[in-house]
């Protein structure tokens, strides 16, 4: 079986408010973005998020892209960049290295094929992804929460990206006595049509949450859905801080 999807990005101003989206069908898609980024960053983020969302599957993944930059970066140029320590042939640094490294890591051990499609030419999957990526960029421009979509992974398996992010947060926190641990029950998964909104605008995530920590830190176990993790990661990146730091300040 082959999972066939489209991945697309959008930026209003390039750079400016940007969005990304991947789309398989109306029950399996996701979107997001950031207050400031480029179109290429949105294109790469869409591919990375698709790889992360489908990480628990064994099926081949066919990704339709309308970006030659994305396809050539992954299928033609990346091996040379890696041999040169992520440097271009002229010795300059590779742009968007973090995203490209993430894609490279996420593709290891998987059967992934890329297919170029012409943008805005009526390709149904590409048009659906483009519409959602542009809507996410527009939402950030208007300081609104974008529609995230139902995603692909179930709440039960959580997705590879969520598990990894929570492990990083757990390692960063001090180890308390067992009696001090205060687990937090997992929230109900949001309805596929409209994920629950956590913050009204990108600037609200960490606003006013810079109080000094308590003298005796405690360890909290937090369970998030994939969509909630994506929202938190986008806001942390917008504030130029780590996910672990965002979690600590939010809690």
Rosetta blueprint (number, residue, H / E / L):
1 X L
2 X E
3 X E
4 X E
5 X E
6 X E
7 X E
8 X E
9 X E
10 X E
11 X E
12 X E
13 X L
14 X L
15 X L
16 X E
17 X E
18 X E
19 X E
20 X E
21 X E
22 X E
23 X E
24 X E
25 X E
26 X L
27 X L
28 X E
29 X E
30 X E
31 X E
32 X E
33 X E
34 X E
35 X E
36 X E
37 X E
38 X L
39 X H
40 X H
41 X H
42 X H
43 X H
44 X H
45 X H
46 X H
47 X H
48 X H
49 X H
50 X H
51 X H
52 X H
53 X H
54 X L
55 X L
56 X L
57 X L
58 X L
59 X L
60 X E
61 X E
62 X E
63 X E
64 X E
65 X E
66 X L
67 X L
68 X H
69 X H
70 X H
71 X H
72 X H
73 X H
74 X H
75 X H
76 X H
77 X H
78 X H
79 X H
80 X H
81 X H
82 X H
83 X H
84 X L
85 X L
86 X L
87 X E
88 X L
89 X L
90 X L
91 X L
92 X L
93 X E
94 X L
95 X L
96 X L
97 X H
98 X H
99 X H
100 X H
101 X H
102 X H
103 X H
104 X H
105 X H
106 X H
107 X H
108 X L
109 X L
110 X L
111 X L
112 X E
113 X E
114 X E
115 X E
116 X E
117 X L
118 X L
119 X L
120 X L
121 X L
122 X L
123 X L
124 X H
125 X H
126 X H
127 X H
128 X H
129 X H
130 X H
131 X H
132 X H
133 X H
134 X H
135 X H
136 X H
137 X H
138 X H
139 X H
140 X H
141 X H
142 X L
143 X L
144 X L
145 X L
146 X L
147 X L
148 X L
149 X L
150 X L
151 X L
152 X L
153 X L
154 X L
155 X L
156 X L
157 X L
158 X L
159 X L
160 X H
161 X H
162 X H
163 X H
164 X H
165 X H
166 X H
167 X H
168 X H
169 X H
170 X H
171 X H
172 X H
173 X L
174 X L
175 X L
176 X L
177 X L
178 X H
179 X H
180 X H
181 X L
182 X L
183 X L
184 X L
185 X L
186 X L
187 X L
188 X L
189 X L
190 X L
191 X L
192 X L
193 X L
194 X L
195 X L
196 X L
197 X L
198 X L
199 X L
200 X L
201 X L
202 X H
203 X H
204 X H
205 X L
206 X L
207 X L
208 X L
209 X L
210 X L
211 X L
212 X L
213 X L
214 X L
215 X L
216 X L
217 X L
218 X L
219 X L
220 X L
221 X L
222 X L
223 X L
224 X L
225 X L
226 X H
227 X H
228 X H
229 X H
230 X H
231 X H
232 X H
233 X H
234 X H
235 X H
236 X H
237 X H
238 X H
239 X L
240 X L
241 X L
242 X L
243 X H
244 X H
245 X H
246 X H
247 X H
248 X H
249 X H
250 X H
251 X L
